[in-house]
Amino acid sequence: MSKKAPRRPSILAVIAIAAVVAIGGVLALRWVEMSADRAGGVSSGRALIGGPFALNDQTGKPVTDQDFRGRLMLVYFGYTFCPDVCPTDLQKISAVMEMLGPDADKVAPVFITVDPERDTTDQMARYLSLFNDHITGLTGTPEAIAAAAKEYRVYYQAVRDDASATDYLVDHSAFIYLMDREGAYLTHFSRGDTPDTIVAAIKQRL
């Protein structure tokens, strides 16, 4: 008996998801900015964005936030089956790491999946082989991913045509967070920020 091909999201569904992502991104950005403002700017935002996590990297090794202490962090939440935004942002992070040259060893770019169901360690390893070698990919149980996303105030939601669908998109906020050597929030970058902008912000803190 032949297997049915996985159902792909309809055009209307994709359009609807794109609209939700755009609106969600604007609201998430405003939320981050308001959080920092309420607490008095960048230094205050440290108490609101970022925190502990315990996940596994693309080799299967257990990793926590403590493993990155002593280096600045670029933290990004996304997923390997993302059709556009995530690969674009990971290419941006890769460009940043290339532009940093020898200083790249002082920065830890971290890609945390929001799709633990499909993003196994093997899948993360295959996907990240397309990008800069400095990037650490992290996955884990749905509960561990949810806990990490909560610490970084990241929104995500799988959008399926039906509950059993294995071919689906994930709506998620998409910011690159710059954290200090102790894992505290410094600032964040959105889609309009260029690699040059990010490199300049990093070099101010090296």
RACORWO-V571700 format. One record per residue. N is the residue number from 1. RES is the residue in one small letter. PHI is phi in whole degrees, -180 to 180 (999 if undefined). PSI is psi in whole degrees, -180 to 180 (none if undefined). D_FIRST is the distance of its C-alpha to the first C-alpha in whole Angstrom. Layout:
# RACORWO-V571700
n res phi psi d_first
N RES PHI PSI D_FIRST
N RES PHI PSI D_FIRST
This chain:
# RACORWO-V571700
n res phi psi d_first
1 m 999 127 0
2 s -75 147 4
3 k -83 145 7
4 k -75 140 9
5 a -67 145 13
6 p -58 139 15
7 r -74 131 18
8 r -99 148 21
9 p -58 140 24
10 s -67 163 26
11 i -60 -42 29
12 l -63 -38 31
13 a -65 -42 30
14 v -63 -42 31
15 i -62 -43 34
16 a -63 -42 35
17 i -64 -42 34
18 a -60 -40 36
19 a -65 -43 39
20 v -64 -42 38
21 v -61 -45 38
22 a -62 -47 42
23 i -65 -43 43
24 g -63 -37 42
25 g -64 -43 44
26 v -63 -46 47
27 l -65 -40 47
28 a -65 -41 46
29 l -62 -44 49
30 r -64 -37 51
31 w -64 -45 51
32 v -62 -45 51
33 e -64 -41 54
34 m -66 -36 56
35 s -62 -45 55
36 a -67 -41 57
37 d -62 -43 60
38 r -61 -33 60
39 a -99 4 61
40 g 100 27 63
41 g 101 -160 61
42 v -58 -47 59
43 s -61 -35 61
44 s -76 -32 60
45 g -61 -16 56
46 r -60 -30 56
47 a -82 -10 56
48 l -111 -28 53
49 i -123 126 51
50 g 100 159 49
51 g 166 -171 49
52 p -71 150 48
53 f -151 155 44
54 a -137 105 42
55 l -135 -168 39
56 n -125 140 37
57 d -83 -176 38
58 q -70 -7 35
59 t -98 -4 36
60 g 95 -3 36
61 k -73 134 39
62 p -64 135 41
63 v -136 138 43
64 t -122 171 45
65 d -60 -27 47
66 q -66 -24 50
67 d -68 -13 49
68 f -105 5 50
69 r -63 143 53
70 g 95 -10 56
71 r -126 150 54
72 l -67 152 53
73 m -121 140 50
74 l -112 108 48
75 v -107 129 45
76 y -136 132 42
77 f -105 130 39
78 g -167 -156 36
79 y -156 155 32
80 t -73 -22 30
81 f -90 5 28
82 c -62 128 31
83 p -79 -21 31
84 d -147 -59 35
85 v -62 -49 37
86 c -64 -49 36
87 p -62 -35 36
88 t -64 -45 39
89 d -70 -35 41
90 l -70 -33 40
91 q -65 -37 41
92 k -64 -46 45
93 i -63 -40 45
94 s -62 -42 44
95 a -63 -40 47
96 v -59 -46 49
97 m -64 -38 49
98 e -65 -42 50
99 m -68 -26 53
100 l -72 -21 54
101 g 60 -131 55
102 p -60 -25 56
103 d -73 -9 56
104 a -60 -29 52
105 d -70 -12 53
106 k -93 1 54
107 v -127 136 51
108 a -115 103 48
109 p -81 130 45
110 v -127 124 43
111 f -110 112 39
112 i -106 125 38
113 t -72 149 34
114 v -111 15 34
115 d -134 63 30
116 p -63 -21 30
117 e -62 -41 26
118 r -104 -26 25
119 d -87 78 28
120 t -74 173 28
121 t -62 -40 31
122 d -64 -43 29
123 q -64 -41 28
124 m -63 -41 32
125 a -64 -45 33
126 r -62 -45 31
127 y -67 -46 32
128 l -73 -13 35
129 s -65 -14 36
130 l -85 -8 36
131 f -123 -174 39
132 n -59 140 42
133 d -65 -19 43
134 h -73 -18 45
135 i -73 126 42
136 t -98 126 41
137 g -98 135 37
138 l -125 135 37
139 t -138 178 34
140 g 175 -164 34
141 t -70 158 33
142 p -55 -37 33
143 e -68 -41 36
144 a -68 -39 38
145 i -66 -43 37
146 a -61 -39 38
147 a -66 -43 41
148 a -65 -43 42
149 a -62 -38 41
150 k -63 -40 44
151 e -61 -35 46
152 y -98 9 46
153 r 57 41 46
154 v -97 130 42
155 y -94 138 40
156 y -155 150 36
157 q -159 123 33
158 a -69 138 30
159 v -118 110 29
160 r -119 150 25
161 d -69 -33 24
162 d -152 166 23
163 a -63 -26 23
164 s -93 -1 20
165 a -64 136 20
166 t -106 -6 19
167 d -114 101 21
168 y -149 167 24
169 l -104 160 28
170 v -123 118 31
171 d -78 127 34
172 h -155 153 37
173 s -72 150 41
174 a -135 88 41
175 f -125 149 45
176 i -102 116 46
177 y -95 131 48
178 l -99 120 51
179 m -114 151 52
180 d -81 -175 55
181 r -68 -13 56
182 e -105 7 56
183 g 85 14 53
184 a -93 146 55
185 y -64 133 54
186 l -110 -54 56
187 t -165 -180 54
188 h -141 161 51
189 f -127 144 50
190 s -115 -172 47
191 r -59 -33 46
192 g -77 -11 49
193 d -79 135 50
194 t -91 165 51
195 p -56 -37 50
196 d -60 -41 54
197 t -63 -44 55
198 i -68 -43 53
199 v -61 -43 54
200 a -61 -42 58
201 a -66 -39 57
202 i -67 -46 56
203 k -64 -26 59
204 q -66 -23 61
205 r -107 -1 60
206 l -78 none 60
